């Protein structure tokens, strides 16, 4: 791994401080020597204003990612898409074949169904934000492995902090388990709100699951109605 040059180190520290601030951290007890070092680096003092990092900052930091083996078979990184000020964020598990080809999330058959769900909520794709737990397509659309999730999830968490939505909708078991750090099945998770960094999270079935099990659409609509009430 290439050593970080000084400005990269400062950038990464700044990003970490922004993330901690959004998570509720108000500052640290530092010695005089530590404060002197921070001043020399040009980092914000305790109590000073810290700009929230943007989606563009995070995308730049992600770069042409090679942090896990998924990079070896991908065509495009699928970073996410939608409004940076979205009140609602949908999170799936990972890109599929169509998404890998074009670099956009949820554009295949499951994506078309998600778009219909969003329209039924009286919203548009442009008004919400859509992303995935991992940003590269797992081979043959398998579930992402734990080590792949560990490498990619911090970037999604930073995206969520940057957007600061009112509600997150976790689509499917992989997304719900990763965000909520649980092994509970989606069938037991769905139907009520949980929390991620102070943001309400509604787990529900993935649109791809609904294509195979259309009888579950009623359950998803019930979950979506709860989200709509939360957004009123």
C-alpha positions in Angstrom: 0.0 0.0 0.0 1.3 3.4 -0.9 2.1 5.7 2.0 -0.3 8.6 2.5 1.2 12.0 1.8 0.5 14.7 4.4 -2.5 16.4 2.8 -4.2 13.0 2.4 -3.7 12.3 6.1 -5.2 15.7 7.0 -8.1 15.1 4.6 -8.8 11.7 6.2 -8.6 13.1 9.7 -11.0 15.9 8.7 -13.5 13.3 7.2 -13.3 11.3 10.5 -14.0 14.4 12.6 -17.0 15.3 10.4 -18.3 11.8 10.8 -17.9 11.9 14.6 -19.6 15.2 14.8 -22.6 14.0 12.9 -22.7 11.0 15.3 -23.0 13.4 18.3 -19.4 13.8 19.4 -18.9 17.3 20.8 -15.1 17.2 21.2 -12.2 15.6 23.0 -10.1 16.4 26.0 -6.7 17.2 24.7 -3.4 18.0 26.3 -1.6 21.3 25.5 0.9 19.3 23.3 -1.9 17.7 21.3 -3.7 21.0 20.8 -0.4 22.5 19.5 -0.1 19.7 17.0 -3.7 20.1 15.8 -3.0 23.8 15.3 0.1 23.1 13.3 -1.9 20.7 11.1 -4.6 23.3 10.5 -7.4 21.1 11.9 -10.5 22.6 13.6 -10.3 23.3 17.3 -12.8 21.9 19.7 -16.0 23.8 19.4 -15.0 25.3 16.0 -17.4 24.8 13.1 -16.8 21.7 10.9 -18.2 21.5 7.4 -20.1 18.3 6.6 -18.3 16.3 3.9 -20.2 16.1 0.6 -21.1 13.1 -1.5 -18.5 14.3 -4.0 -15.9 14.2 -1.3 -16.8 10.6 -0.4 -16.9 9.6 -4.1 -13.4 11.1 -4.6 -12.1 9.3 -1.5 -13.6 6.0 -2.8 -11.7 6.5 -6.1 -11.1 3.5 -8.4 -11.6 1.2 -5.4 -9.6 -2.0 -5.0 -10.2 -2.5 -1.3 -11.8 -6.0 -1.8 -11.9 -8.7 -4.5 -15.1 -7.4 -6.0 -13.1 -4.9 -8.0 -11.6 -7.8 -10.1 -14.9 -8.6 -11.9 -16.8 -5.3 -11.9 -17.5 -3.1 -14.9 -18.5 0.0 -13.0 -18.5 1.2 -9.4 -22.1 2.0 -8.5 -21.8 4.8 -5.9 -25.4 5.9 -5.5 -27.8 8.3 -7.1 -30.4 10.9 -6.2 -30.7 14.1 -4.2 -27.9 15.0 -1.8 -30.7 16.5 0.4 -33.0 13.5 0.2 -35.4 13.0 3.1 -35.6 9.3 2.2 -32.8 6.9 1.3 -33.3 3.4 0.0 -30.4 1.0 0.6 -30.1 -2.4 -1.2 -27.5 -5.1 -1.0 -25.4 -4.6 -4.2 -25.5 -3.9 -7.9 -26.8 -6.5 -10.3 -25.9 -7.2 -14.0 -27.7 -4.1 -15.4 -26.4 -1.8 -12.7 -22.8 -3.0 -13.2 -23.0 -2.2 -16.9 -24.2 1.3 -16.5 -22.9 2.4 -13.1 -26.4 3.3 -11.8 -28.3 1.7 -8.9 -31.6 -0.2 -9.3 -32.1 0.1 -13.1 -33.1 -3.5 -13.9 -36.4 -5.2 -13.3 -36.1 -4.8 -9.5 -35.2 -1.1 -10.1 -38.3 -0.6 -12.2 -40.4 -2.0 -9.4 -38.7 0.3 -6.9 -39.4 3.3 -9.1 -43.1 2.3 -9.1 -43.0 2.0 -5.3 -41.5 5.5 -5.0 -44.1 6.9 -7.4 -46.8 5.4 -5.3 -45.4 7.3 -2.4 -45.9 10.5 -4.4 -42.1 10.9 -4.7 -39.7 10.7 -7.6 -36.3 9.0 -8.0 -34.7 12.4 -8.3 -36.1 13.4 -4.8 -34.8 10.4 -3.0 -31.4 8.7 -2.8 -30.7 5.1 -3.8 -27.5 3.2 -2.8 -26.3 -0.2 -1.8 -24.3 -1.9 0.9 -21.5 -2.8 -1.5 -20.7 -0.7 -4.6 -19.5 -3.5 -6.9 -21.5 -6.4 -8.3 -20.8 -9.7 -6.5 -20.2 -12.5 -9.1 -23.4 -14.2 -10.3 -25.3 -11.8 -8.1 -24.4 -13.8 -4.9 -24.8 -12.1 -1.5 -21.7 -10.0 -0.6 -19.3 -11.7 1.8 -18.7 -10.3 5.3 -15.2 -9.0 4.4 -16.6 -7.2 1.3 -19.3 -5.6 3.4 -16.7 -4.5 6.0 -14.6 -2.8 3.3 -17.6 -1.0 1.7 -20.0 -0.2 4.5 -18.0 2.8 5.9 -18.5 4.6 2.6 -22.2 4.1 2.7 -22.3 5.2 6.4 -20.5 8.4 5.4 -23.0 8.9 2.5 -25.9 8.6 5.0 -24.2 11.1 7.4 -23.7 13.5 4.5 -27.3 13.3 3.3 -28.8 13.2 6.8 -32.2 11.9 5.7 -35.3 11.7 7.9 -35.8 8.0 7.1 -33.8 5.1 5.7 -35.5 2.1 4.0 -33.4 -1.0 4.1 -34.3 -3.2 1.1 -33.8 -6.9 1.9 -32.0 -9.0 4.5 -28.4 -8.0 3.6 -29.1 -4.3 3.8 -31.1 -4.5 7.0 -28.6 -6.8 8.8 -25.6 -4.7 7.8 -27.2 -1.4 8.9 -28.7 -2.7 12.1 -25.8 -5.1 12.9 -28.1 -8.0 13.5 -28.7 -11.6 12.3 -32.5 -11.4 12.6 -34.3 -12.4 9.4 -35.9 -9.7 7.3 -39.3 -11.4 7.8 -39.0 -10.6 11.6 -37.4 -7.2 11.1 -39.8 -5.7 8.7 -42.9 -3.7 9.8 -41.3 -1.5 12.5 -38.7 1.2 12.8 -35.2 0.8 14.1 -32.3 3.3 14.3 -29.1 4.0 12.6 -27.1 6.9 14.0 -30.3 8.6 15.1 -32.1 8.0 11.8 -35.2 5.8 11.7 -34.7 2.7 9.6 -37.6 0.7 8.1 -36.5 -2.7 6.9 -38.7 -4.3 4.2 -38.5 -6.9 1.4 -36.2 -6.3 -1.6 -38.0 -5.5 -4.9 -36.2 -8.6 -6.4 -37.8 -10.7 -3.8 -41.2 -9.2 -4.7 -40.8 -10.2 -8.3 -40.5 -13.8 -7.2 -43.1 -13.5 -4.4 -45.7 -11.0 -5.5 -48.0 -11.9 -2.6 -45.5 -10.0 -0.3 -46.2 -6.7 -2.0 -49.0 -6.0 0.5 -46.4 -6.2 3.3 -44.1 -3.8 1.6 -46.9 -1.4 1.0 -47.7 -1.5 4.7 -44.1 -0.7 5.5 -44.0 2.1 2.9 -47.1 3.7 4.4 -45.4 3.9 7.8 -42.5 5.7 6.0 -44.9 8.1 4.4 -46.4 9.0 7.8 -42.9 9.6 9.2 -42.2 12.0 6.3 -45.4 14.0 6.8 
